[in-house]
Structure formats: C-alpha cells, structure tokens
Amino acid sequence: MNFHPSIMKRLIQTLLLLLACHLAACAPHPQMDSESERQVLERIRAIRALRHDLAAAWPGFNAPQYDVPMLYYTDSICYAVNPTKSMCRHFGAQLAHEEKGLAIYRMERPDTLPFHMETHTEFRDSTYFAYRQPYLCCSSPELTRLVVPDVTTDSAWMPMVLHEYAHGYQYSHPELTACLAHTMPTYPEAEFARLHLEYEWFNHAIRTENQALLDALAAETSDEQAKHLHRFFSLRAERKTRMTAEFGHAALRDEEFYEYMEGMARYIEAEAGFRVGSYTERDTWLYDTDHSGYFFATGYNLVRLLERIGFDRTKLYEGTPRPLEQYLRDALAQRTE
C-alpha cells in the first residue's frame, strides 16, 4: 500500500508524539512521597498561600516580581523553593517536586549553622549568584523551636517566615538595592536594637516618641491625631539632634534605615500572625519599645499610621529611601490638601 508523502509525514509525526508521551509516562517523576517530605511540601504551600493573602494588607505584596526564592533547612537536608537557575547551579540543587507556580529542589545543607531566619542578597559583586536577587533562609519549625522555645506550632513559625518575605519584597526594589550598593549600615542591627537600653536619656526619648505614636493611633478624630503627630515630630527632631551630636551621623543614618526596613517587615509579620491566630492585638511586644528592639516597634507604629491615614504604602519603595517620618509628613500634607 502506497501513501502520499504528506500523509506519511503526518503518520510519522503522530507515532513520534505517541512514543514521546509513552516515554514521559514511564520516566520517573520527581516526588516528595515520604511523610516528612509531604509535611515540608504542605508547609511551603501554606506559607505561599499566606503570602498571597497578605496582598490584602499590603497591595502588590504577592506580585510575581517579589516572589523571592527560599531555602528551607531541616536537620539533614535543605530544600530550595522556586530557585533561580544560577542558584540551582551554585548549590547543586535537584528537582524534587513541581506544580503550577511552585518548584522545590533538594540540596545539601550549605552550612552547619543551627538556625536560620534571614534574607540574603549581594549589592556589589555582579558575578555572585545572588547579585541583586534576594533569597530568604528559614529553619524548619522543629529547628526553630530549639532556638526560640515559644515557637511550638507551625502557626507560630509562619509569621517569622513572612517577616523575611517582607525583606525579600524590599530588596526586590531596584532603588533600594542601588542605594545600599553605595551606603551600607555601619552598626550591626542586633547591637543597634539595644542602644536605647544603654543610655537613660535615649531610652526616655524613645519611649516618649513611641507613646506619641500610640496616642495618634488611638485618636478618634483627625485633629486629635494631628496634635499627637506634631508632638512626635518635635520630640523626634530634638532627639535626633542630640543623637547626632553624641553618636555621630552614621548612627542616625543606621537608625533611619533599620526603622524603614523593620517597620514594614514587622507589619507583615503581625498581619500574618493575626491571620493564622498566633498573634493578637494584645501582644504588646509588637508595638512597645520596652518589649522589643526599639526601631521594630516605632517602625511598626509608623507604618500602621501610614495605613490609617490612607497613604499609598507602595510609595515607600519608589525612589530613594527616606526616613519613615518623612512619608508620614507627606501623608498628613496630602490629607489637608
């Protein structure tokens, strides 16, 4: 039987397609089938669902360009979540699971540190795999509770991870990374967060400023709120003058940067905690400088005020970063126009 060449060509193409489908069906697919790996998968899905939900609290938070990779550490292995190709090459990661919008790779632990909950990026070395491409690292809940005993459930762990996703969101903005490529903080954040406990005058000034912010948040009218905020601006300007004189301009610059970064990250963390039921409005450590690194609390309260006034908070990461109180001044000016 003779076939027309065009018919033969289509038959061959069909047979090749069927053969390819058969081989694909027979080939082993990456799987996470063990009980422990299924738990990892469900946790990662829950984190990503929560990140998506938080767009209601921070518009654009779940946008694709801010979906940064994550390294999830267990005691024996590490999982890379939606890594870049350069990240896979750097760590030698191998695909373990894939579904719509989610790819998980297995890899060896890149270090032996007992705990991770931080965000990394590189601002200057363009040859490094994470050059201006942030990624976050988090320990599993089991490892986390060895260092933070209060983390007894997954719902207590999840807000910590979302805090780091907030930093990934921040570092995904070119204006911020360009700024940090030229000016990095001088003082370590953990050390700086306790500065207010070392100087009585400084601690008193911080407490007074923060109380003005809390009073503004509790105000029932815009006039009452404006009165408390004008008091805050005056108190802050006075403290900053003395702070610069006693500690130098670098200390003031670092405070402004840490408050700018941690205020938004704590806001996201708190909103995540409220949603999963692990945080409540009665958790004073969220907003009280006596129970927290001071710029975490003041930054959180400033961001809450920006939301309360109706300021477009996505503008915080447009253009050159500024101190949070300057955005608050802008918000008040817009309200009175």
Wavefront OBJ file of the C-alpha trace (Angstrom):
o trace
v 0.000 0.000 0.000
v 1.407 3.339 -1.007
v 0.710 6.559 0.913
v 1.017 10.102 -0.289
v 4.228 11.635 1.140
v 2.267 14.273 3.115
v 0.162 11.516 4.739
v 3.270 9.504 5.601
v 4.838 12.583 7.187
v 1.787 13.138 9.416
v 1.728 9.442 10.404
v 5.394 9.531 11.391
v 4.870 12.720 13.406
v 1.906 11.150 15.209
v 3.889 7.983 16.032
v 6.808 10.018 17.340
v 4.453 12.062 19.517
v 2.843 8.905 20.941
v 6.273 7.437 21.627
v 7.411 10.602 23.422
v 4.266 10.585 25.584
v 4.834 6.915 26.458
v 8.450 7.510 27.424
v 7.465 10.530 29.542
v 4.823 8.479 31.321
v 7.315 5.696 32.048
v 10.095 8.019 33.179
v 10.445 8.573 36.943
v 8.950 11.877 38.104
v 10.436 13.878 40.978
v 8.364 13.197 44.073
v 8.168 14.129 47.736
v 6.428 10.983 48.932
v 7.809 10.321 52.395
v 5.807 11.524 55.381
v 8.464 14.062 56.361
v 8.700 15.463 52.827
v 4.918 15.673 52.484
v 4.968 17.758 55.666
v 7.606 20.045 54.142
v 5.512 20.397 50.992
v 2.346 21.281 52.923
v 4.210 23.853 54.996
v 5.618 25.508 51.900
v 2.175 25.560 50.288
v 0.725 27.134 53.451
v 3.433 29.821 53.510
v 2.813 30.687 49.885
v -0.950 30.831 50.398
v -0.425 33.180 53.343
v 1.894 35.364 51.280
v -0.853 35.591 48.656
v -3.446 36.544 51.293
v -1.240 39.340 52.630
v -1.738 41.329 49.435
v -4.971 42.430 51.123
v -2.851 44.066 53.845
v -0.052 45.329 51.570
v -1.088 45.875 47.930
v 1.202 44.120 45.494
v 2.930 42.002 48.130
v 2.110 38.825 46.175
v 3.194 40.173 42.779
v 5.418 37.744 40.814
v 8.438 40.071 40.807
v 8.531 39.912 44.615
v 8.299 36.118 44.841
v 11.836 35.541 46.082
v 13.421 32.072 46.425
v 13.584 30.397 49.827
v 15.946 27.851 51.390
v 14.124 25.627 53.887
v 16.544 23.951 56.314
v 15.951 20.633 58.060
v 18.486 18.879 60.292
v 19.855 16.823 57.399
v 18.910 18.435 54.082
v 17.842 21.711 52.515
v 15.038 22.491 50.060
v 15.192 25.354 47.573
v 11.787 26.831 46.777
v 11.438 28.451 43.336
v 15.194 28.986 42.992
v 16.762 30.821 40.080
v 18.842 28.837 37.596
v 22.033 30.416 38.920
v 21.000 29.472 42.449
v 20.476 25.829 41.384
v 23.908 25.764 39.795
v 25.538 27.372 42.837
v 24.028 24.895 45.313
v 23.791 21.838 43.042
v 20.034 21.593 43.663
v 17.976 18.805 42.055
v 14.257 18.982 41.275
v 12.100 17.205 43.872
v 8.569 18.494 43.178
v 6.838 20.685 40.625
v 3.309 22.035 40.331
v 1.767 25.207 38.999
v 3.649 28.160 40.443
v 5.865 26.012 42.666
v 9.154 24.156 42.116
v 11.025 22.575 45.026
v 14.594 21.308 44.739
v 16.611 19.123 47.103
v 20.154 20.104 48.011
v 22.750 19.539 50.676
v 22.768 21.953 53.586
v 25.164 24.728 52.562
v 26.318 25.234 56.168
v 26.150 23.736 59.661
v 24.643 26.723 61.464
v 21.961 25.602 63.930
v 19.399 28.264 62.975
v 18.397 30.394 60.003
v 15.799 33.123 59.701
v 17.238 35.827 57.482
v 17.293 37.294 53.975
v 20.394 37.460 51.763
v 21.375 39.385 48.687
v 24.544 40.825 47.180
v 24.745 44.517 46.323
v 28.193 44.929 44.748
v 29.657 41.723 43.262
v 27.874 41.260 39.931
v 29.423 37.795 39.476
v 27.734 36.370 42.578
v 24.620 34.229 42.031
v 22.534 36.427 44.362
v 23.628 39.757 42.909
v 20.584 41.969 43.477
v 18.480 38.787 43.632
v 17.364 38.295 47.242
v 16.593 34.915 48.740
v 15.475 34.033 52.228
v 16.602 31.254 54.541
v 14.445 29.658 57.202
v 14.876 26.742 59.558
v 12.078 24.214 59.899
v 9.721 24.650 62.865
v 11.500 21.747 64.579
v 14.874 23.501 64.358
v 13.386 26.912 65.132
v 11.900 25.841 68.450
v 15.325 24.665 69.616
v 16.432 28.317 69.465
v 13.094 30.077 70.028
v 11.213 27.849 72.528
v 7.977 29.842 72.157
v 7.620 28.546 68.600
v 5.674 25.409 69.482
v 3.390 25.277 66.427
v 3.598 25.870 62.693
v 1.274 28.864 63.107
v 3.819 30.483 65.458
v 6.600 29.835 62.929
v 4.841 31.127 59.821
v 4.846 34.864 60.744
v 8.621 34.694 61.189
v 8.988 33.406 57.633
v 6.661 36.098 56.286
v 8.817 38.694 58.071
v 11.686 37.520 55.863
v 9.484 37.504 52.763
v 8.854 41.183 53.555
v 12.601 41.829 53.387
v 12.694 39.944 50.093
v 9.947 42.263 48.846
v 12.003 45.279 49.915
v 15.261 44.094 48.365
v 13.433 43.373 45.092
v 13.082 47.110 44.512
v 15.974 48.418 42.360
v 16.020 51.854 44.009
v 16.714 50.354 47.419
v 19.407 47.935 46.241
v 21.100 50.702 44.249
v 21.198 52.837 47.390
v 22.624 50.023 49.510
v 25.322 49.337 46.925
v 26.829 52.687 47.950
v 25.831 53.024 51.604
v 25.667 50.039 53.914
v 24.815 50.305 57.642
v 27.768 50.849 59.956
v 26.390 49.164 63.078
v 25.038 45.584 63.278
v 21.260 45.555 63.608
v 21.122 43.309 66.687
v 23.573 45.546 68.524
v 21.834 48.731 67.457
v 18.400 47.478 68.519
v 19.514 47.581 72.159
v 21.052 51.055 72.008
v 18.149 52.599 73.881
v 18.856 50.339 76.883
v 22.404 51.655 77.271
v 21.567 55.354 77.720
v 18.863 56.565 80.068
v 18.195 59.805 78.194
v 17.933 57.928 74.899
v 15.536 55.329 76.303
v 13.322 58.039 77.816
v 13.238 59.921 74.495
v 12.358 56.765 72.547
v 9.571 55.882 74.983
v 8.127 59.398 74.731
v 8.216 59.378 70.939
v 6.587 55.968 70.773
v 3.849 56.996 73.179
v 3.037 59.928 70.909
v 2.683 57.457 68.021
v 0.434 55.181 70.098
v -1.679 58.171 71.123
v -2.039 59.133 67.463
v -3.138 55.588 66.632
v -5.736 55.719 69.407
v -7.037 59.174 68.422
v -10.721 59.321 67.496
v -10.540 62.407 65.291
v -8.094 63.595 62.645
v -7.463 66.816 64.614
v -6.568 64.860 67.732
v -4.344 62.576 65.692
v -2.565 65.550 64.094
v -1.903 67.038 67.546
v -0.138 63.878 68.717
v 1.828 63.601 65.492
v 3.078 67.182 65.719
v 4.275 66.331 69.231
v 6.012 63.275 67.829
v 7.769 65.269 65.087
v 9.017 67.781 67.642
v 10.265 65.097 70.051
v 11.982 63.165 67.275
v 13.728 66.211 65.858
v 15.060 67.077 69.323
v 16.336 63.537 69.950
v 17.928 63.251 66.529
v 19.877 66.456 67.108
v 21.313 65.119 70.352
v 21.830 61.654 68.887
v 23.905 63.038 66.026
v 25.985 65.118 68.429
v 26.716 62.177 70.761
v 26.850 59.172 68.409
v 27.606 60.684 65.016
v 25.724 60.907 61.732
v 26.330 57.234 60.875
v 24.304 56.141 63.901
v 21.386 58.341 62.873
v 21.543 57.063 59.288
v 21.551 53.465 60.502
v 18.565 54.051 62.771
v 16.576 55.530 59.903
v 17.453 52.571 57.675
v 16.624 49.897 60.260
v 13.330 51.548 61.151
v 12.462 51.827 57.461
v 13.176 48.131 56.873
v 11.905 46.573 60.086
v 8.753 48.662 60.361
v 7.305 47.180 57.185
v 8.625 43.668 57.980
v 7.028 43.696 61.427
v 3.782 44.952 59.916
v 3.710 41.989 57.516
v 4.711 39.601 60.312
v 1.907 40.915 62.552
v -0.696 40.689 59.800
v 0.415 37.113 59.108
v 0.196 36.295 62.808
v -3.294 37.767 63.085
v -4.442 35.671 60.129
v -3.147 32.352 61.460
v -4.212 33.111 65.037
v -0.771 33.139 66.649
v -0.701 36.914 67.313
v -3.330 39.205 68.819
v -3.699 42.964 69.252
v -2.859 42.405 72.936
v 0.714 41.323 72.072
v 2.419 44.462 73.362
v 5.855 43.422 72.108
v 4.700 44.273 68.592
v 4.426 47.995 69.329
v 6.059 48.644 72.734
v 9.744 49.657 72.769
v 10.125 48.208 76.287
v 9.485 44.716 74.899
v 11.256 44.936 71.565
v 14.186 46.341 69.643
v 13.111 49.965 69.593
v 13.062 50.642 65.842
v 10.996 47.495 65.222
v 8.243 48.956 67.431
v 8.463 52.585 66.275
v 8.689 51.461 62.647
v 5.644 49.236 63.052
v 3.657 52.092 64.580
v 4.711 54.498 61.833
v 3.631 52.036 59.130
v 0.305 51.491 60.912
v -0.239 55.243 60.948
v 0.510 55.485 57.227
v -2.146 52.842 56.651
v -4.600 54.597 58.989
v -4.183 57.908 57.174
v -4.637 56.237 53.790
v -1.136 56.737 52.398
v -0.172 54.556 49.422
v 2.477 52.444 51.163
v 3.864 51.060 47.905
v 5.460 54.510 47.519
v 7.793 53.657 50.387
v 9.909 51.699 47.907
v 9.718 54.053 44.957
v 12.701 56.334 44.544
v 15.466 56.943 47.075
v 14.539 55.653 50.563
v 13.736 58.283 53.171
v 13.069 58.196 56.935
v 9.593 56.873 57.707
v 8.529 60.069 59.450
v 9.043 61.978 56.201
v 6.488 59.752 54.481
v 4.191 60.416 57.428
v 4.595 64.161 56.910
v 3.712 63.650 53.241
v 0.609 61.687 54.238
v -0.568 64.443 56.583
v 0.055 67.082 53.928
v -1.988 65.132 51.380
v -4.839 64.781 53.852
v -5.042 68.534 54.393
v -4.917 69.435 50.682
l 1 2 3 4 5 6 7 8 9 10 11 12 13 14 15 16 17 18 19 20 21 22 23 24 25 26 27 28 29 30 31 32 33 34 35 36 37 38 39 40 41 42 43 44 45 46 47 48 49 50 51 52 53 54 55 56 57 58 59 60 61 62 63 64 65 66 67 68 69 70 71 72 73 74 75 76 77 78 79 80 81 82 83 84 85 86 87 88 89 90 91 92 93 94 95 96 97 98 99 100 101 102 103 104 105 106 107 108 109 110 111 112 113 114 115 116 117 118 119 120 121 122 123 124 125 126 127 128 129 130 131 132 133 134 135 136 137 138 139 140 141 142 143 144 145 146 147 148 149 150 151 152 153 154 155 156 157 158 159 160 161 162 163 164 165 166 167 168 169 170 171 172 173 174 175 176 177 178 179 180 181 182 183 184 185 186 187 188 189 190 191 192 193 194 195 196 197 198 199 200 201 202 203 204 205 206 207 208 209 210 211 212 213 214 215 216 217 218 219 220 221 222 223 224 225 226 227 228 229 230 231 232 233 234 235 236 237 238 239 240 241 242 243 244 245 246 247 248 249 250 251 252 253 254 255 256 257 258 259 260 261 262 263 264 265 266 267 268 269 270 271 272 273 274 275 276 277 278 279 280 281 282 283 284 285 286 287 288 289 290 291 292 293 294 295 296 297 298 299 300 301 302 303 304 305 306 307 308 309 310 311 312 313 314 315 316 317 318 319 320 321 322 323 324 325 326 327 328 329 330 331 332 333 334 335 336 337
